[in-house]
Structures are given as C-alpha cells and as structure tokens.
C-alpha cells in the first residue's frame, strides 16, 4: 500500500511544488473517499480541482477544494457527519472552517468606494 508521503513525492516528480503536491494528494484522498461513499450524489466538485483533473497539468493546481452540496443540509452537525462519513483515514477532525464568499457584499463595498 502506498503512503501519503509517497504520493506527495510522486506529485513532486510530476512537477508539483511541495505545497501544491500536498494539496493535490489531500484532494485526491477526499475525491476517492467521496466517490466510494453514499454521499457521492450529494456533492459536486468544481473549480481548480476539476480543471487539474481534466488537464493533468501541474500548472492548474489549486490549494482549496470547492464543493457544492446538493439536497444536503448546511448546518454544522450535517457538515460534521459528511466529513465523518468520508474519513477513510480514521482521523478526528476537531474543527471545520466553512468558507463562503458573498460576492454581493464585495460589489457593494466597491460601489461605496467609487
């Protein structure tokens, strides 16, 4: 069985920087766990992860992972359960930081600056 450290070394050999190699391996682990779970119909992966997967280009690497939930509650307990179901490494996650950009606030701030 290949270790995560070996997967990171392989990504480095494919041209990924250290930081991007770690992110790629983490994303690949999450994608694998999601694809094998009952939750695969409740999430859509988008953004840089998809572009990297399609192009196989290290230059398209991204550090974050954009997930849209489909017919799935966004309350804290639901998100915790989602992550627990994907926990193929059997680790304990203490805190999950949800990051959502509200573009309407950004646009309002820019309008106020003009």
N, C-alpha and C positions, 0 to 999 in steps of 0.2 A: 504494500500500500504506500502510495506517495504521500509525503508530508507536506504541510503548508509551506514550510521553509523551502522545500524542493520545488514546489510550484512557483514560488516567488523567484527563485534562481532561474527557472525556465523562462519566466516572463522577462527577466533582465536580459537573458540571452536572445530573446526575440526583439529587443530594442526598447523595452520599457524602462523608465527611470526607476530608482528604488521606490519612491513614493507612489508612482503610478502602478508599479508591479504589485505592491501590497494591496492597493485599491482594487486592481483587476482580480486578484485572487479572492479577495473578500467578496466582490461582486459575483464571481463565478460560483462560489460556495452558496451564496444566497439564491442565485438563479437555479442551481441544481436542487437545493432543498425545496424551493417553491415549486419547481416542475414535478417533483415527486410527492407533493402534499395534496391534500384535499382542497387546499386554498388556491390552487392554480387558476381557478375560474374567477377568483375574487380580486385579482390584481393584474394591472397592466404595467409593464416596464416601458419607459420611454426615455428620450434624451440621449445623452452621450453613451450610455451603456449599450443601447440598441445600435447606434452608429458604429461603435467599436466592434460589436459582434458581427455586424453585416460586412464591414470593410476589412476586418482583421488588420487594422492599421494602428500601430502604437501611437501615432500622432493624434488619433481620435480619442485617446484615453481621457477618462474623466474620474474625478475623485469621489463624486457623490453618486447617488442612485435615486432616480426619480421613479416613484411608484404611485400609481393612481389606484384607489380601491374601488371596486365595483360591487354594489349591493352589499356593503360591509360597513358596520358602524365605525366611526372615528373616535369614539370615547376611549379614554386611557386604558380601561380594562380590556376592551376589544383589541387594541393595538398590542398590549402585553400578551394576550392569548395568541395573536397572529405570530408574534416573534417566537413564543414558546413552541408553537407547532412547527416552526422552521428550524428549531435548534438542533441541527444534526450533530453538533459538536458537544452537546450537553453542557453548555456553559450557563452561568447565571447572569442575566442581564439586569443590572440594578436600575438603570435609568435610560429612557429613550427620549431623545430630544426631537420633537416634531418640528420641522422647518417648512413653513409655507410662506411663499411670497405673495403679498397682496399688492398687485400692480396698480390698483386704483388709488391707494394711498401714495404711491410713488408719483403717479401722474398728478395728483392734487398738490403735492409738495412742489413739483416743478412748475405748475401753473402759478402757484403763490410766489415763486421766486422771480417770475417774469414781470 
